[in-house]
Amino acid sequence: MDAYQEAVRYLGSWHVPVEFDADVLEEHVFQEEAASGCLSPLQAEGVVDFPDVPIQTPCGPEEMLERRLVVLKGIVDGEEVYLRELEALLMPMKALRASAGTSQPVLSSRQVQTVFYQVPELRDLHQSFCSGLKARLSAHCQTDPGPGEQRQMSHAGSELMVGDLFLRMVNQIGLYGGFIENYEEAVAVVGKCAQSDPRFRTLAESMMSNNGEDKARTKYTFEALLYKPLDRVTKTTLVLHDLLRTTPVGHGDHVALQEALRLSRGFLSGINESSRGKREVTLSHGMKRQLMRDGFVVDVSEGERSLRHLFLYTDLLLCTRFKHSTRGKPDQYRFCWYLPLAGLKLRWVADEERSADARPRLHTVRAKMFLLRRQPQQQAKGYRGVTSGARSRKKLEQMELMLLTLSPSYRLELHSPSCKSHTLLFSSLYELEEWREAVHKLTTENIETVPPDLLTLTSACVKLRMTQQPPLQISIAVEDKDSLCGTLNVAIHSACGLQRPACVRVCVEVDGHGFYDQQAQTHSSVHSINPHWHQQEVTLQVDGAQNLRLLCVSQSDGPEDAVLGKATFTLDSKSLNKRWRRRTLQLGQVEVTLSIKYSPHPLEAPGSTAPRQPVFCVPIEAVAQTEGVLVPHVVRCCVEEVERRGLDEVGIYRISGNATEIAMLKAAFNSNLREAVTRLRCAEVNAVSCVLKLYFRELPEPLVPTELFLSLARTLDIQDVNSRLVSMLSLLHSYPDTNRHTFLFVMHHLQRVAERQDVNKMSLLNLATVFGPSLVRPPVAGQGHDGPAVTMSREVVVQVQVVYRYLQCNNLPEAQISASRDTDAEENDDETTHM
């Protein structure tokens, strides 16, 4: 029986359908990006899905021989890469074996034998095979044929005999059986020794291999190099199949290659049979290893970002490299790293500052994506619109992948007890929290990790995965009418349901073409069990938005904050309009009240938007109008940060902060409010207090209008306390709205600071002395002032006394943070949405 019929019978026994099509010529499989992990001898399903081998091929003998020569050259190149990887794996063996006999061995003699079991024999086997194959190819290709020598060269190609080399190698393929049986134990020894010995850990994480003739070197881990022989077993069978298809039936190598392929397939079949008992991995507490979650994340290694497919199993995290295959072939996964969940520590950073070079790159990518999304609509009307549209879609897909890699800024750090650490980046805090919750739940169950069969796990990713591909909007059919394009305004009012008082902020995320790239957040509230943000408004320019995500985050003094609750809200373009709509959303145990309005309009390209207007040295009315509030964000953020951690600071507002840090915070408020809030949380509290004083000091016009300076000075001469107070409050109502509410906001804050004067040593008079010259200024002579002149000593007294008398008032009106918002009459009642 010939090899083809035997292959059909073999596949039929495993219920694998076989198509009897001799006109299909597969691609050359022995390339660097060939499917090495998809046809594994240790697949989770136990079936090696080999394609059938036709007896004949549609091309002529001469063309077949030319293809055969190309295949053989590819085999030599692959063998040389594999040999360099084996040499890199064996490089430390001699030194480790020598240290085993010393008083402080890195590995014991038995551990060295386990780790390198059968590796030298595999290296010698492939070295002999590669040198023999290279010698025969060199003898065959030492001269290039001329035009008149084509027939003689084709005849010489039929005389190139290599079947005996392959048959000799396959006859010794049993060496891989011992290696595979020992593989799990070898990986366990490597992991255990890397955890206990820092010398071996350093070695295991920095194995180097030369890249052929050039001087470049590739860095591997010990586990990655141990994985190479497992990958090679399947490659050997695949390349034999490929070589046999390009070998004519009458060629002298055909019979030998058929026999080599039969032996190789028989070996893999036996490996599958012996590995069946290993597929169902039983963990502690009688649990089975299951896939709990998977998705695409950005893995950071040595400062480089790479898009990876992450798989969360019951007892471990597996990171793989995904390669989408074409022409009907299955997708491929390559092993990158794994971490046991037992003892795994998690730490997340809410917002990582992007590097200076990343910002212009992101801006360029977004601008190109904006133009590419609108090109298909224009090109469809022109000539060759279909071809141009397909080309634009391909470019847009590349831009989306680049944005997926560059945009994430939320960092999740993973630290294992073996001192291995990995950093993952997410573009959405909501998504990061979902992963953190899933991992944390499994780590608290104390499930012991069974040393994994990495080849089996990686091979099973194609069939087990729940996420098929990266979240590219180009592959999702979304009607334009179902998504939002324009300006979305969200005003955060208050929250309730907290278990204990906390400083809380609300994070808002809006998707756009598949990415949660439009994000904003409120400033942290005052420490309270019922936090209020006084209708703080965030404005988002949305393009293709369909969902709104909300997170309630509690700010802590520790290394990381805590997410109290989260929810997703569907944006319905039919129910949203230009009028405010009030809602109450359930975020776990926390209820957040907010208002939403939406104004549809065509968006401009990212490059055409105006830069953010500065806030320092700008009239306070202009800043408040731009922000849509009555108390500017810079004032509220600084006040709330001081109340969060500065009320017990001795000399708060009197002691100056670091000048460099103050300048950095000022620049941040002038350019990016979100960045400023992030920096504010990490800054020294005295620097925060100085920023607030600096803002009032640099106002072009003082907070207390200069035209009221003399009137306030006269009220100070009133002896009756009640009459003086009535007069000062009457003058207060004549302030412009922004000035009045900001002044009241600061006065209430300073009163709360003075309540802790026993600790911070700042009384009402001390605070008035600090703030008086910044808030109250006399009119400048010659600039419309016709009243009597005031001496300089009298000016200082008035400045301090005006602020001091207001601070002494116990019935100051409450400050209004934002302008009141009108809602639809039929929507005055809150809508409670449970998520």
HUBEL-V187611 format. One record per pair of residues at least 6 apart in sequence whose ideal C-beta (glycine too) atoms are under 6 Angstrom apart, sorted by the first residue. I is the first residue (numbers start at 1). J is the second residue. D is the distance in whole Angstrom. If there is no record, write none. Layout:
BEGIN
I_J_D / I_J_D
END
This chain:
BEGIN
3_258_4 / 3_262_6 / 4_53_5 / 4_55_6 / 7_52_6 / 7_53_6 / 8_18_5 / 11_18_5 / 14_47_5 / 18_52_5 / 22_54_4 / 22_56_6 / 23_58_6 / 28_71_6 / 28_74_6 / 29_238_5 / 29_242_5 / 30_74_5 / 30_75_5 / 30_78_5 / 30_239_4 / 35_332_5 / 36_231_5 / 36_235_6 / 37_333_6 / 37_458_5 / 37_459_5 / 38_330_5 / 38_332_6 / 39_48_6 / 39_234_5 / 40_234_6 / 40_455_5 / 40_459_4 / 41_233_5 / 41_234_6 / 41_268_5 / 41_271_4 / 42_275_5 / 42_455_5 / 42_456_5 / 43_459_5 / 44_279_6 / 44_460_4 / 46_272_5 / 46_276_6 / 48_268_5 / 53_241_6 / 53_244_6 / 57_64_6 / 61_248_5 / 62_154_5 / 64_246_5 / 64_248_6 / 65_157_4 / 67_246_4 / 68_246_4 / 68_247_6 / 71_242_6 / 71_243_5 / 71_246_6 / 72_137_6 / 75_239_6 / 76_133_6 / 76_134_6 / 79_130_4 / 82_232_6 / 83_126_6 / 84_209_5 / 84_210_6 / 85_209_6 / 85_225_6 / 85_228_5 / 86_123_4 / 88_207_5 / 88_209_4 / 89_225_4 / 90_119_6 / 92_203_6 / 93_116_5 / 96_106_6 / 96_107_5 / 96_112_5 / 97_112_5 / 99_105_5 / 99_106_5 / 100_108_6 / 100_109_4 / 100_112_6 / 106_199_6 / 106_200_5 / 111_189_5 / 114_185_6 / 114_186_6 / 114_189_5 / 115_186_5 / 115_189_6 / 117_182_5 / 118_175_5 / 118_178_5 / 118_179_4 / 121_175_5 / 122_175_6 / 122_229_6 / 125_172_5 / 129_165_6 / 129_169_5 / 132_165_5 / 133_165_6 / 136_162_6 / 140_160_5 / 145_153_4 / 161_252_6 / 161_253_6 / 163_253_3 / 163_256_3 / 163_257_5 / 164_256_6 / 166_260_4 / 167_256_5 / 167_260_5 / 170_260_4 / 170_263_5 / 170_264_5 / 173_267_5 / 176_233_5 / 179_229_5 / 184_451_5 / 186_226_6 / 187_451_6 / 188_451_4 / 190_222_5 / 193_200_5 / 194_200_6 / 194_201_4 / 194_204_5 / 194_418_6 / 195_418_4 / 204_222_4 / 205_221_6 / 207_220_4 / 207_222_6 / 207_225_6 / 208_217_5 / 208_219_6 / 209_218_5 / 210_217_6 / 211_218_6 / 227_335_6 / 227_454_6 / 230_455_4 / 236_264_6 / 237_264_4 / 240_260_6 / 240_261_4 / 240_264_6 / 244_257_5 / 244_261_6 / 247_253_6 / 247_254_5 / 247_257_6 / 281_289_4 / 281_450_5 / 283_315_5 / 283_447_5 / 283_450_6 / 284_447_6 / 284_448_4 / 287_314_6 / 289_313_5 / 289_314_5 / 290_314_5 / 291_313_6 / 291_464_5 / 292_312_5 / 293_312_4 / 293_438_5 / 294_311_5 / 294_465_5 / 294_466_6 / 294_467_5 / 295_467_5 / 296_309_6 / 296_470_5 / 297_308_6 / 297_310_5 / 297_424_5 / 298_305_5 / 298_405_6 / 298_408_5 / 298_425_4 / 299_306_5 / 299_308_4 / 300_423_4 / 305_405_5 / 307_404_6 / 307_405_5 / 308_319_5 / 309_320_5 / 309_322_4 / 310_319_6 / 311_318_4 / 312_438_6 / 315_341_6 / 315_447_5 / 315_449_4 / 316_338_5 / 316_340_5 / 316_341_6 / 316_449_6 / 317_339_5 / 318_338_5 / 318_457_6 / 319_336_4 / 319_337_5 / 320_333_4 / 320_336_6 / 320_461_6 / 321_334_4 / 321_336_6 / 323_332_4 / 324_331_6 / 325_331_5 / 325_332_6 / 330_462_6 / 331_462_6 / 333_458_5 / 333_461_4 / 335_454_5 / 335_458_5 / 339_414_6 / 339_416_5 / 340_449_4 / 341_442_5 / 341_443_5 / 342_448_6 / 342_449_5 / 343_417_4 / 344_416_5 / 344_443_5 / 345_415_4 / 346_436_6 / 347_413_4 / 347_560_6 / 348_412_5 / 348_432_6 / 348_560_6 / 349_411_4 / 350_561_6 / 351_409_6 / 351_678_5 / 352_409_5 / 352_411_5 / 362_406_5 / 365_399_6 / 365_402_5 / 365_403_5 / 366_606_5 / 367_605_6 / 367_606_5 / 367_607_5 / 368_399_6 / 369_399_5 / 370_605_5 / 370_606_6 / 372_392_5 / 372_395_6 / 372_396_4 / 375_392_5 / 376_389_4 / 376_392_6 / 379_385_5 / 379_388_4 / 379_389_5 / 393_474_6 / 396_474_5 / 397_472_6 / 397_474_5 / 400_472_5 / 404_470_6 / 407_427_5 / 407_517_6 / 408_425_4 / 408_426_5 / 408_427_4 / 410_426_5 / 410_429_5 / 410_432_5 / 411_425_6 / 412_424_5 / 412_432_6 / 413_423_5 / 414_422_5 / 415_421_5 / 426_432_4 / 427_516_6 / 428_509_6 / 428_516_4 / 429_507_6 / 429_551_6 / 430_509_6 / 430_549_5 / 430_566_6 / 433_563_5 / 471_514_5 / 473_513_4 / 473_514_4 / 483_544_5 / 483_545_6 / 483_546_5 / 484_542_5 / 484_545_4 / 484_571_5 / 484_573_6 / 485_543_5 / 486_599_5 / 486_600_4 / 486_601_5 / 487_599_5 / 488_540_5 / 488_542_5 / 488_598_5 / 489_537_6 / 489_539_5 / 489_597_5 / 490_508_5 / 490_538_5 / 490_594_6 / 490_596_6 / 491_535_5 / 491_537_5 / 491_595_4 / 492_506_5 / 492_522_5 / 492_533_5 / 492_536_5 / 492_594_5 / 493_535_6 / 493_593_4 / 493_594_6 / 494_532_5 / 494_593_5 / 495_531_5 / 495_590_6 / 495_592_5 / 496_530_5 / 496_591_5 / 497_589_5 / 497_590_5 / 497_591_5 / 498_529_5 / 501_527_5 / 501_528_6 / 501_529_5 / 502_554_4 / 503_524_4 / 503_525_6 / 503_527_5 / 503_555_4 / 503_644_5 / 504_525_5 / 504_531_5 / 504_554_6 / 505_521_5 / 505_522_5 / 505_524_5 / 505_553_5 / 506_522_5 / 506_552_6 / 507_521_4 / 507_551_4 / 507_553_6 / 508_520_5 / 508_538_6 / 509_516_5 / 509_519_5 / 509_549_4 / 510_518_4 / 510_540_5 / 510_542_5 / 510_545_5 / 510_548_6 / 511_545_6 / 511_547_5 / 512_518_6 / 512_542_6 / 512_543_5 / 512_544_5 / 512_545_5 / 513_544_4 / 518_540_5 / 518_542_6 / 520_538_4 / 522_533_5 / 522_536_5 / 523_636_6 / 523_637_5 / 523_640_6 / 523_677_6 / 524_555_5 / 524_640_6 / 525_531_3 / 526_640_6 / 526_643_6 / 534_817_3 / 534_818_6 / 535_818_4 / 537_628_5 / 543_603_5 / 545_571_6 / 546_571_6 / 547_568_6 / 547_570_6 / 548_569_4 / 548_571_6 / 549_568_5 / 550_567_5 / 551_563_6 / 551_566_5 / 552_564_4 / 552_565_5 / 552_587_5 / 552_590_5 / 553_561_5 / 553_563_6 / 554_562_5 / 554_564_5 / 555_561_5 / 564_590_5 / 565_587_3 / 565_588_3 / 565_590_4 / 566_587_6 / 567_585_5 / 567_587_5 / 567_835_4 / 576_598_4 / 578_597_6 / 578_599_5 / 579_824_5 / 580_595_4 / 580_597_5 / 580_821_5 / 580_823_5 / 581_596_5 / 581_827_5 / 582_595_5 / 582_823_5 / 582_830_6 / 583_831_5 / 584_591_6 / 584_593_5 / 584_830_5 / 584_832_5 / 585_592_5 / 585_833_5 / 586_834_5 / 586_835_6 / 595_821_6 / 613_626_6 / 614_670_4 / 615_623_5 / 615_634_5 / 615_669_5 / 616_666_6 / 616_670_6 / 616_698_5 / 617_698_5 / 619_700_6 / 620_699_6 / 620_738_6 / 621_738_5 / 623_632_5 / 624_630_6 / 624_632_6 / 624_738_4 / 627_633_6 / 629_818_5 / 630_738_6 / 630_741_4 / 630_816_6 / 630_818_6 / 631_741_6 / 631_742_5 / 631_745_5 / 631_817_5 / 633_673_6 / 634_669_5 / 634_695_5 / 635_742_6 / 637_677_6 / 637_680_6 / 638_688_5 / 638_691_6 / 638_692_4 / 639_749_5 / 641_680_5 / 641_688_5 / 642_688_6 / 642_689_6 / 645_685_6 / 646_652_5 / 646_685_4 / 647_756_5 / 648_759_5 / 649_685_5 / 649_760_6 / 650_760_6 / 650_761_6 / 652_689_6 / 652_760_5 / 652_762_6 / 653_689_5 / 653_770_5 / 654_770_6 / 655_686_5 / 656_690_6 / 657_684_5 / 657_686_4 / 657_687_3 / 657_690_5 / 658_687_6 / 661_683_6 / 661_687_4 / 662_687_5 / 662_690_5 / 662_691_6 / 665_679_6 / 665_691_5 / 668_675_5 / 668_676_4 / 668_679_5 / 669_676_5 / 693_774_6 / 696_703_6 / 696_774_4 / 696_775_6 / 697_774_5 / 702_777_4 / 703_739_6 / 703_743_5 / 703_775_5 / 704_775_6 / 704_776_5 / 706_779_4 / 708_731_6 / 709_778_5 / 709_779_6 / 710_787_5 / 711_731_6 / 712_802_5 / 713_798_5 / 715_724_6 / 715_727_4 / 715_728_5 / 716_801_5 / 718_724_4 / 741_815_5 / 741_816_5 / 744_815_4 / 745_815_4 / 747_806_5 / 747_812_6 / 750_767_5 / 750_807_6 / 753_762_6 / 754_763_6 / 754_764_5 / 757_763_5 / 764_807_5 / 765_804_6 / 768_800_5 / 768_803_4 / 768_804_4 / 768_807_6 / 769_800_5 / 771_803_6 / 772_799_4 / 772_800_4 / 772_803_5 / 773_799_5 / 776_799_4 / 776_802_5 / 778_790_6 / 778_795_5 / 779_785_4
END
